[in-house]
């Protein structure tokens, strides 16, 4: 059976048996033309046919049609050798004609003769009109036919003949004979497009012929609409069903043909087209330049081009008036609620539309759906303005129990200014916003402004829409346009909170101008004559934006007006903003009192729908990470942004997820999401938003030893920040340079860079970033002999109690304490740091502590214990790809007399075996030690030991602890368990120090090395 993307037989199966082997599909290959975008059909193992150019997706609008093209190549090769017919079916606009064109071009290129015929509606009543298109180009072949066949064909063509009535079977046989004769010297391909519109006689003749082409060198391709009734009998023909393009291919097609299309506009086109290539190519072409670039709002239904009108509107125009009226009501109602439609008319009027497959009704949900979104557009386009207004009035009356929908329909029914309806729609906008749909809220505010008439109300609503657009939806073009319109309507309104917030956001994210943004916001806030003059949303927005302006600027003198405003407007401050102030502005001094509030807010994120609130609640977790309960909510925001929703919030969510991936060791995931965020930022014209994502990329590059990338990114940050005086971006660059220097072993440079972020012994106020680098500072200070500075910074950490803010900071404090401690105290302090619960969530930080511990142990000649820590650190650095750190751990292992196991870890066969640390844990557990005793031996937490054993058991093929000993006796390289058993018989010390423990560790190390 012919294989393809989706094929079905309308009759007996068609096999390869009659075709020579060289033409079989498995002997075909596809390769690119040198210097071009064509595909070639080649035959190996036999005769090589002349190359047949097949336009690829970029040249022929055939993106996503690789399977269909392979299927057609196989059919053409088989038909050229032994004949055959194929039906290409699909909905209108799905790309059948394009595929037929590709096949015709390929056949002609391979030396075949190609004849085209097209069925047309206006010739459907003209007998043999379609067949004539096939026969006339072959008229020269008629002389070679028998007299009966010749008379039959000439009579049908009106070119003579005997004049007697022609028997149809004789005519059909004559047609087949002429095609066979025409293909005697070279293959022949007959292409029939729009076969559903062939006249009855032609349809019957071509159907007859198509089923009898086996053994000839004649191929027939027929294109047929799935939704059209006609006379073409496809029984017995193999059918290739063409489906709409998948999302990725549809997106690629639109981007290739309309590269300047704004993201939101592209999303709308993709949604309306639903993968139909004709719609994907035609819809953007009908938009104006300002609509394509999102400078002008798109209409509720996209306009149809002439070709789309022919495909969709013609079928609608043939419906009865009552049916069209009810479909218009369904189109403007939007949800397909049959209850609403039934209240407005009789559902019997929908029957003609159902029969024409224009709509479908789900009896289970009682919903009506259009067969394609563009059918809805066609229904609206065929209506008059008065008909649409009347429908909106009817719906407003029917939806009195749904105030938001009623307000929208009242606004759409309004033809002039209406203050009452504008007020209803404004109230609806804020209810919609609370449900998390900022895009719809902006649309409602914009429409409310349009029907407000000139004056302050209109300006206020436009400014509010501009602020929401800036803060959530991310359409900077819209923000600029709405603010300009607000100024034109009421020049004195530019100092409003909404206008100032939107303009400040535009300046901050568009140009990075923190000074102008700061002046706009502080001026608007200070100009409020009365505390009650500020609406909660407007005030929260202004204070929120001012907070981020100050955070980016990193200038202490800028915080005065913000602190004063927080004090002044205390009762009006949103709880989420209050939480942000306490946990972001100066977390070292104020976060401790808000931890319970933060944890509770994070727990409730699973039910939060507002994208802006989600990212704001999650943001403090970058500095004081307490759990990963926020990730699911952040991914919801990212997905919404990918669909064209809250883009600003999505960019923030991407950064927060990237940073969480960074500190939890998911570096490749972080890089992939960062790259996506950079593309999204570029598409929307953001200039500041990319830099946090570049910070993540720079830190990973620095840790992995890609110093060129890390250096380039940090230099770009400095260059962009300098003229704008954005201190936060300079801090990002210093962070990247600090880790770069540590990775290189340039500890003096690391100290200079990190103390520019946070001077030794202090945590600057109104600055969160020092919480990310305390252990960097301590390590750099110790390595450069600045022990006093290291001790001072540890003392500052403890005095500020930052270890109580999060488990990661607890590890930072404990690790820094051990690194800075005198040699006599360091071992115990390192053990305490590594025994902290949950540290496995921070693999890079934990591995750095282990590395420092191993280095200390080697210097104090505790070689066996040093090997344990260094091996564990090396393993973590290895799978993170942190090559400089892995090399440092490997060097320490060699200095301790052990082989560098990094080469073993790189072997795929060895990756499935137990690591040295896992083997040590398994041996001690087999000897009878408890998890707590093993943890004391290896300076791990009991929970970590349990986690390792949970992974070890399935690798060894066991399910119980009792089976460990036998399993290890058969495990390659495990050696004897006698030493471990002897360890069990001895008295287990409570401390990790002492000669007994050291001997045991040395023995275990010997077993591992063996």
N, C-alpha and C positions, 0 to 999 in steps of 0.2 A: 504494500500500500504506500502511496506517496506520503511522505512525512512532512509536516509543516507546523507552523505556529498554532493554527487551529483549522483543521480541515474535517470535512464530513462528506460522506458519500450519499448522494440522492438515489443511488441504484447499486448495481453489482460493483464489487471492488475492482479497482484498476491496479494491475500489478506491473512489475518490471519485466515479466518473463519475455515479452516480445521485443525487448530493447537490447541492443548490443551492450556489453559490459562497459566500454569506454564512456557511455553516456550516463552511467549510474551516478547518483548524487554523491556517493562517497568518493568519487574520483575527481570532484570539483574542488577548486581552491579559489580563495578570494585574496587579492593583494592590491596594494595601492599603486596607482600609476606614478611613476617618478615625476616629481614636481607638480603633481595635480591632485585632484580629489576624486578621480574616477575609480571604479572597480572593474576587474577583468574576469571574464569567464574563460577558464582554461581547462583542457582535458588532458590528463596524463594516462599513460598506459595504452595509448592508441593514437588515432589521428588527432592532431591539434587543429581545432577550428580557429577561424579568424577571431581575434579578440573582440569581445562585445563590451563596449563601454556602458557601465551602469552608473548613472549619477549617484553620488552619495548624498547623505542627509544635508550637508551644507549647501550643496549646489542645487538639489532638486526638492528641497522641503521634505525630505524623507527621513529625518531624524527619528530614531526609534523603530525603524522598519527593517532591521537586519534580518529577522527571522522570515519575514515576508519575501524579502529579496532573495534569500537562499532558496526558499520554496519555489519562487518563479524561475530562478536559474536552473533548478532541477527540472522543472516542467519544460522549459524551452529546449533543453538538451534532449530530453526524451521525445518531445513532439517532433523535433527536427529529424530524429532517427526513425520513429515509428508512429507518429501521429498522436493525437489526444486533444481533449477539451477540458477546460478548467473554468469554473464559475467563481468570480471574485465578488462577494456580496458584502454589504455593510450599509450603515445608515448614511443619509445624505451628508456630505461634507467630511466624511471620515478619511478620504484620500484614495478612493478606488481609482479615479481617473489618473491620478499621479502614478499609481502602481502600473496601470495599463500602459501609460506613456513610457515608463522605465522599461517595461518588458518589450514594447515595440521597438524602442531604440536599441536594446540589447540584441534582439533578433536581427534587425537590419544590419547592425554592426558585425554580426556573425555570418552575414551573407544571405539571410532569408529575405523573401519578398513579404512585405507587410501591407495589408489592406485594412483600412479603418471604416467602420460603419457606426453611426450614432443614432439611437432612437430619439425621436422628438415628439412631444405631445401633439403638436398641430398636424403631424402626419400620421397619427395613430389610426385614422379612419381611411387612409389611402393604401389600398392593397399593394403589397409587394414593394412599398417605398423603401423599407429597410433592406430587403434582399437586393434591390437594384444597386444599392451602394456597394455591395459585395461583388455583384456580377459584372457591372459595367467596366471596372478596371481590367477584367479578365476576358473581355469580349474577343480578343484575338485567339483565344483557345477554342471558340465555338466550332470552328471548322473541323476540328479533330474529333468531334463527338458524333454519335449516331444521329440519323435523321430525326428520329423521334425526340431525342434529347435536345437536338439543335432547335427544332420547331417549338418545343415547349419553352425553352429559355428565351428565344427571340420573341415569342408571343408575349411572355410576361414583361419583357423589357419594352414592348411596343415597337419592335424593330422588324416586324414581319411575321413569318411563320405561316402555318396553314390556315389560321383563323378559327380552327376548331377548338371546342372547349378542352382545356388542358386538364388531364387527370393529375390530381395533386401528388400521388405517389410517383408518377412519371417525372413531374417537375422536381420533386425532392431528390430523386435518383439522378436527374440531369445535373442538379446543383452539385451533388457529391462527385459526380464524374468530372465536371469541369474543374473542381478544386484538386482532385487527384491528378488530372492532366497538367494543371498549372504547377504542381509540385514535383513534376517528373525530374526536372534538372536541378532544382534547388528547393530548399524547404520554403513553405508558405505559412504565414501566420495571419489569421483573420481575427481582428480585434473589434468587438462589438460593445460600445459603451451605452449606458442607460438602456439596457435591454428591456427593462420594464415598460418602456414606451414604444416598443416596436409594434407595428400593426400586426393583427392576428395572423395573416398569411405568412409574413416574414418570420414571425416568432416561431410558428410551427415548422417552417422549412429549416431554419437554422438549428432548432432543437433536434430535429430529425438528423441533420448532418452531423451535429456535434457528437451524437451517440454512436457514430459509425466511422470514426476517423482512425481507429486502430489499424495498423499496418500501412498507413499512408505516411507521407512526410508533411501532413497538414496539421497545424495546431490552431486551436480556437480558444480565445480568451473572451469571456463575456462579463461585463460589469452590471450588477443588478442591485437595486435598492431593496433593503429588507422590508421597508415599510410601505412599499408601493405595490398595488395590484396591477397585473399585466397578463400578457398572453404567453410569455416565454416559458416553455416547459423545460425545466432543468433536471427532470428525472433522469437518473443514470449518470449524471455528471459529478465529478469531484468538486467540492466547494471549499474555497478558502474564505473564511469569515474574517473581515478586517475590523479590528476593534479600535477605539480611541487610543491615542498615545498615553503612555504612563506619565506621571507627574514630572519625572526628571527629563524625559524627552520633550514634553510640552514646554517646560521652562527653558530648555536649551534652544528650542526652535524660536521662541519669542525673543530671547536674548540675542540670538544670532541675527535675526531680522530687524529687531528694534532695540539696539544696544542702549539708547538713551532713555528708554522707558523707565519712569520712576518705579520704585519697588512696589509701592501700594497700588499703582495703576497696573503693573504687571500681575500682581496677585488678583486684582479684579478681573482682568482679561482671562487669566487661567481658570478662575472660578466660573466665569460665564461660558467659556469655550468647552470646558469639560473634556479636553484632550482631542477635540475635532480640529484637524489641521486647517481646514478652510476658515473656521472661526478664529483660530489663533493668528492667522495671517491677515484676515480681513478686519477684525474688530479694532486693532490699534491703528490701522490705516485710515479709519473713519474719524479718529479723534484729532482734535486740533493740536498744534504744537504745545500750547500752554496746558492742555489736558494731559498730554503724554508726559510732561515734566512735572505734573502735579501742581502747577501754578493755579490752575482752574479746577474747580470741583467737578467730578464726574456726575452725569445725570443718574437718576435712579435706575433706568434701564439704558444700556449702551445702544447707540444708534447702529442700524444695520446698513451695510453696504448694499449695492445693487445685487451682487451675487448672493449675499446672505438673504436678502429680501426674496429673491427668487426661490431659495431653498426652503425658507421657513414661513414667510408671510403669505405666499400664494396658497398654501394649504389652509391657513387660518381664514383667508378671505373667502374661501369656498363654503364656509360653515353658515348655517342659518343665523339670522340676526340675534335671536334670543340666546343661542349658544355663545356667540361672540360677546354678548353683553355680560353673560355670567362668567365667561373666561376673563373678561376685563376686571370684573369684581374680584376674582380669585388672584389676578395678577397684582392688583394694588393692595389687596389684603395681606398677601405675603406668606401666611402660614399654612394655607390650604385647609383651613378648618371647615369641614363640611357643614357643621352646625351653623356657622355664620352664613355660608352660601345658601343653605336651605331656608334660613330666615329671610333672605333677600329675594329668593326666587325658587323655581322648581328644579330639582336635581335632574329631572328627566331631560332638561335642555342640554345636559352634559353628554348625553349618549352619542350624538354625532362626533364630538371631539374624542371620546373614548374609542369609537370605532376607527377613527383616523389615526389612532395612536399619538394624538397630540397631548393627551393627558392620561394619567392612570390614577385609579382610586384604590387606596389600601383600606379594605373593609375593617381590618383589625384596629387600625389607629384612627379611622374615620378622617383621613387626610387625602387631599388632592395634590398631586405633583405633576408638573409639566414634564413632558417627555424629554425636553432639553431646555436649559435656561433661556436660550435664544427664542424659543417658542413664546415664552412670556414676553420677551422684548418685542416680538412681532405683534403680539396681541395689543400691547401698549402703543406701538408705533402706528397701528392701523386705526386707533381711536382718535377722537377729537379732544381738545382741551376741555370742552364743556362736559363730555362724557366722563372724563377722568374726574373732574371736580364733583360731578354728581355721585360717582362711586365713593369718593372719599366722604361725602356728606352722609351717604347711606351707612357706611362703616362706622362713622363717628356716632351715629344714633344707635347702632347695634352694639357698640363696645363701651357703653356707659359704665360698666362694672370694671373696666380695665383703663384706668386714667392715663397711663403712659401711651398706650396705643391710640386712645381716643384723642389725646392732645396732638399726636403726630398727624392723624387724619384730618383733624380740624385745621391744622396749619397747612396741609397740602390742599385743602379745599378753599383756603383763603386766597383771594386775588389781589388784596391790597393790605395796607397797614391794619392791624387788629391788636390793640394793646392787651385785651383780655386773653386771647389765644396765645400771644407771645409769652405772657406770664405763666400760663399753664404749661407751655412747652419748656420754659426755663426750669420750672419746678421739676418737671419730668426728667430733664437732663441730669440733675443732681441725684435723683433716685437711680437712674441708669448707671451713673458713675459709681454709686455705692455697690452696685451689683458687679462691678468690675469691667464694664464695657465702655472704656474711655473713648473709643472711636465713635460709637453711637452717641455718647454724651456731647462730644464736640459737634457732631452733625446737628443735634437738637439745638444746641446753643446758637450755632450759626444760622439755622433756619429761624429761630426765635428773633435773632437780630434783624434778619431780612424783613420780617413782618412787623417790626417795632416802629418803623418810621425813623426819620432823622432825630437825633437828640441824645441825651445822656444814657437812656436805657439801651439804645442800640450800641453805643460805644462800650458800655459796661459788659454787655453780653458778648460782643466781639472780643473784648480783652480777656474775658473769662475763657472763651473758646481758644484764644491764642495761648493762654497759660496752660490749659490742659493739653493742647497740642504740643507745647514745648516740654512739659513735664512728663508726659506719658507716651503719646503717639509717635513723637519723634520726627514729624514732618516739618523741618525747619523752614521750608518754602512757605508752607501754610501759615506758620507763625508770623513771618515777615509780612505776608499779604494781609492777614487779619489785623495786625497792629497798624499798618498803613491805612486800612479802611476805617479803623476806630479813630485815628487822628483826623481823617477827613470829616468824619461825622461830627466830632466834638473835639476841637483842638485843645480845649482845656482839660481833657480827661486823661492826658498822657501820664500824669503823675499818680494814677490809681495803683492800688496794690497789684491787681491782675496785670495791668499793662507793664508795670515796672518788673514784675516777676518774669513775665514772658520775654520782655526785652533783655533783661539781665541773663536769662537762660540762653538767649540767642547770642549775646555777646560772649558768654563764657564758653559755650560749646561750639559756636561757629568760628569765632576768631581767637578765643582764649584770652579775651581782654578782661581781666579780673577787676581792674581799677574802675572802668566805666560801669561794669555790673554792680560793683560795690556802691558807687555813688547813686545809681538809680534806685537801688533797694533801700539804702539808709535814708535817702531823701523822702521816698514814698512812705516809709514807716514813721519817720519823725513828723511828717505833715499831717498825720491823723490827729485831728483836733480833739477827738473824744475816743476813749477806749472802746466804746460801743459802736463806733463807726465802721469797724473792721468786721466783715463776715468771717466766720471760722475758716472756711476754705481759703479765702483770699489771704488771710493773715498767716495761716499755716504755710501756704505756698511761698509767701514772701520770706518768712523766717527760715523756711527750709532751704530756699535758694541762697539766702544770705549766709547760712551756716556753711554750705558747700563752697561758696566763694571764699570765705575765710579759711576753710580747711585747705583749699588749693593754694591760697596765697601764702600761708604759713608765716604771717607777720603778726606778732603779738598785739601791736597797736590797733589792729583792725577789729579786735573782739569787743572793744568797749561798747559800741552801739548795739551789737547783738545781745550782749549780756544785759544791757539796760532794757532792751525790748522784751526779753524773756521775763525780766522782773516786772515790767509794766503790764504786760498782757498775760500774766500768769493764768488767770481763769479761762482765757480763750485758747491757751496752748493745747494742741492736740496731744493725746497721750503717747502716740507713736513718736511725735517730735520730741516730747519730753524724754522718752526712752533714748532716742538718738543723742540728745544733748548730753545725757548722763554717761553714755557708753562709747561715744565717738569723739566728742570734743576734747575731753580731758579724762580718759578712762582710768589712768593711773590713780587719780584722786577721787573720782566720782562714781566709777562703775560698780564698786563693791555693794553699794546700797541699792542697786537696781538689778542685781543678778536674778532674784526671784521673779521680778517683773519681766525680765528678758526671757527666762526659761518658760514662763507661762505664755508669753506672746508667741514664742517659737512653737510650743506645743499646739497652739490654736491655728497655726498656718495651714494645716490640712483642710480647714474649712474656709480660709480666706480667699476671696475672689478678686480683690483689688490688686492689680500687678504692682502699683506703686507702693502700697503698704507692705507687700511681701518682700520686695527688695530692700525696703528701709528697715524692716525688722531684722532681716538676715544680715545686713551689712556689719553690725558690731561683731558678728561671729568670725570675721576675718582676723580681728585683733584679739578677741577673747573667745576662741572656739570652745564651745561647751558640749556640742553634740552635732550630729549630722541630720537632725530631724527637719532641717530646712530645705534639704536638697530636692525633695519631690515637688514642693511648692515652687522652687526656683525653676525647675524644669518645665512646669506648667507655663510660667511666664515666658521662657525661651520659646516654647512651642507656639504660644500666642503671637510672639513677635515674628516668628518664621512665617506665620500665616498673614502677616501684614497688620497685626494688632498693635499692642503697646510696645513699640520699637525701643523707645528710650529705656523703659523698664527692662526689656529683654537684653539690651546691651549691658546694663548693670548686673542683671542676673548671670549673664555669661561670665563676667569678670569674677563675681562671687563664687561661681562654680569652678572656674579655672583656678582661683586661688586655693579653694578647698582641695582640688585635685593636686595642686602643687605640694601642699604641706602633708597630704596623706599619701603621697608617692605615686599618684596616677598621672605621671608626667606626659605620657603620650596622649592621653585623653585631654589633658589641659591644653596641649599644643593644638590639637585638632579643633577644639572649641574656640580657642583664641583666634585661630585663622578665620573661622566662620564669623566671629565677632568683628574682626578687622574688615572683612568684606562688607558686612552689614553697615558698619560705620561709614565706609567709603561711599556706599550706595546712597546714604542719607545725608551726606555732606558734613558729618561730625569731624571735628579736628581734635577735640580734647579727649573724647571717649576712647580712641584707640590706645592711648598711652598706658592706662592700667593693664590692658591686655598685653602690651609690649613689655611691661614689667615682668609678667609671668614668663614670657618667652625669654627675656634676658636672664632671669634667674636660673631657668632650666639650662640655658646655653652655658652659663657660667659654671654650674655644677657639673655639667657633662664635658667641660673642657673645650667648648666651642668659643674660644676667646675672641675670635674675629667678630662673630655675631653679637656677643655680649658687649664688646667694646663699641661696635657700630651703633647698637641700640642706645647705649648710655650716652654716647656723643650726640646722637639725634635728640635725645631728651634735653640735654643741656642747651643745645642750639635753639630748640623751639621755646624753651622756658626763659632764656635770658632776656630777650626784648620784652617779654610779657610779665616778667618778675613773678613767675609761678614757682614758689618755693617747693610745693609738693612734688613737682616734676623733677626738681633738682634732687630731692630726697630719693625718688625712684632711681635716678641715675647712680647716686651714691650707694644705694642698696645693691644694685647690680655690680658695681665696681668693688664693693666690699667682698662679695662672694667670689668674684673673679680673682681677687688678690689672695683670698684664703685658699682657693683651689690651686692656685699657682705656687703657694707657699711663700708669697710676698707679704709677710705679716705686718711689716711696718706700713706699707701702703694700705693694707686692710684697716689698721688702726686709724690712720689719718682719715680714711673715708667714713668709717663707722662713727667716729667721734664728731664728725661734722653733722651727723644725724642726731646723736645723743651724746653729749659730753660725758666722760667717765664720772661716775658718782652722782649723776643727776638724771632726772626724767623731766624734760621741759614741759611746761604747762601748755594746754591746748594743742597737744601733739600726740597722735596715736601711734605713729610709725615706730617710735623707739621700742614698743612692745614686741616688734618683730625681730629685733637684732640684738638683744642683750647678751646672748651667748657668743655671738660674733665678737662683740667688743671685749668680753672677758678673755676669750681665747687669743685674740690678737694682742691684748695687753700682756698676757702671760708669756706669749711667744717672743715678745720683744723686750722682756725684762721689766715691764711696767707693773710689777706686782702690787704696788700700792694702789695704782689706778684700778686694777682688776678687783682688789679687795673692796675698794670704795664703791664700785658699781654693784658688787654682790650685796654689800650693806644697804645700798639704795633700793635694790630689789626687795630685800627682806623688810626694810622699813615701810615701803609702799605696799607690802603684802600682795604683790602681783601674782605670786604663786597660787593664791586662793581664787583668782579670777577664772582660771580654766586649767584643765589637765595639761595642755601643751605648755602653758606658762609655768606650771609646777615643775615640769621636766626641765625647762630652761633654767629656772632658779636652782634646782637641785644639781643639774649638770654644771652650771657656772660655779656653784659653790665648791664642787669637787675639783674642777679645773684650777680654781684659784687657791685651793687649800694647801697647807704645808704637806710635804710628802708623808709625814707620819699619820695624818688624818685622811688623806685622799682616798685610800682603799675603801674604808667604811662609807665615806660620803658617796663614792661612785656606786657602791652596792645599793645604798639607799635610793639613789636616783633611778637605778635600773629596776628597782623593785616597785616603783610607783605603778598603780593600776592604769591600764589603758594606754600605755606608751607605744604599743605596737601600731597604733593609729598614725603615729608620726614617724615613719621609718627612717627618713633622712636625718632627723634630729636625733633619734635614738642611736642610729649607726654612728653619728659623730661623737656621741657620748661614749659609746663602746670603744671607738677608735682612741679617744683620749684616755680612757681607762686602760686599754691594752698598751698604749705607749707608756703610761705610768708604770704598769706592772712589769713591762720589759726592762725599764730603767732600774727598777728595784729588784731585778733578777727573779721575779716570780714568773718564770718563763711559761710554765704549764698554764697558769691562769691567764696570762697574756695571750696565749694562743687561742684560748676559748673566745675571748672578747674580740680579738682581731679577726678570727675566722668568721664570726657572726657579722661583724662590720663589713668585711669583704663581701660576704654573700649579699647583703642588702645593697651595697654600692654597685655590685655587679648587675643585679636585675633592674636597678634604677638607671643604669647606663652612666653613672657618675664616675667616669674613668679616672680623673685625677685623684679622687678619694680612694678608689679601689687600688690604684697604684701605690698610694701612701700606705694603705693597710697591708698590701702585699710586701712592700719593703720592710715594714715592721715585722711581718711574719718571718721573712727570711733572716732578719737580724736576730729573731728569737730562735733560729735554727730550724724553722719549718719551711717546707716547700710552699711556694705560692700556688694556691689552689684555684686561682682565677681561670687558668686554662682548663681545668677540669669542669668548671661551671659553664664554660662556653660550649661544651659538647652536648648535643641534643640527647645522646644516649644516657649521659650522666644526669641530665636534669631531672629525670624521673626517679633517681635514687635518693637515698637519704643524704641530707647535708651533714657536715661534721657535727654541728650542734644538735641536729635531730638524732644522730647516732649516739651521741653522748647521753641525751635524755633517755633514749630507748634502753641503753645499757644500764643506766642507773635505775630506771623503772623495773627492768627485768631482775635486777638484784634485790628488789623489794623496797626501795626507798619510796617514800610518799612524795606527792607533788611538792609539798612544802620543803621537804629535805632536799629534793633536787633543785628547787629554786634557790635555796641557801648555797648549795654547791656552785651553781652556775651564775649567780647574781641575776636571777630572773624573778619575775613574780610567779606565784603558784598558778595564776590564771593563764599566764603565757605558757607555762609547762603543760597545762591541760590542753591548751589549744594546739601545741605541737603534737602531743600524743594523739589527738583527734585526727590529725592529718597523717600521722605515721601508720596507724593501724591498717587503713585500707591499702597502703602501699605494700605492707608486708603480708597482706591477705589474711589478717586476723581480726577478731572482734572483741577479744578480752585481753586484759593485762596479763593474765596467767599464761597466755600463749606467746608472750614476748620472747622468753628465753629460747624456746625451740626455734622460733622464727629467726632470731638473731644468729643462732648457731649455724643456720644455713644461708645467712646473708653474706654475700661476697665482701671480704674486707673487714668483717666485724671482729674477727679474732676470737680469742677465748674470753669467756665471761668469768674466769676464775678470780681475776683481780677485783671485778665488781662484786662478786659473791663474797670475797674476803672483806670488801668494804662493808657489806651488810652485817657480817659477823662482828665487826669492830663497833665500838661505841661511837655513835654519830655525834660530833661536836655541834654545839649550838651556834658557834661562830664560824665564819668562813676562813679564819686564820688558824695558824698552828701547823706543826710538822706533819701530823696525820693527814690533814686535808691536802696539804701541798703534795705529799707522796701520792695520794689517790689521784689528784688532778694530773700529776706527771705520768702516772700509769695510763690514765684514760687518753692523754694526749699521745702517748706512744702507740696505743691501740689504733687511734685515728690515723696517725702517720703511716702505720703499717698498711 
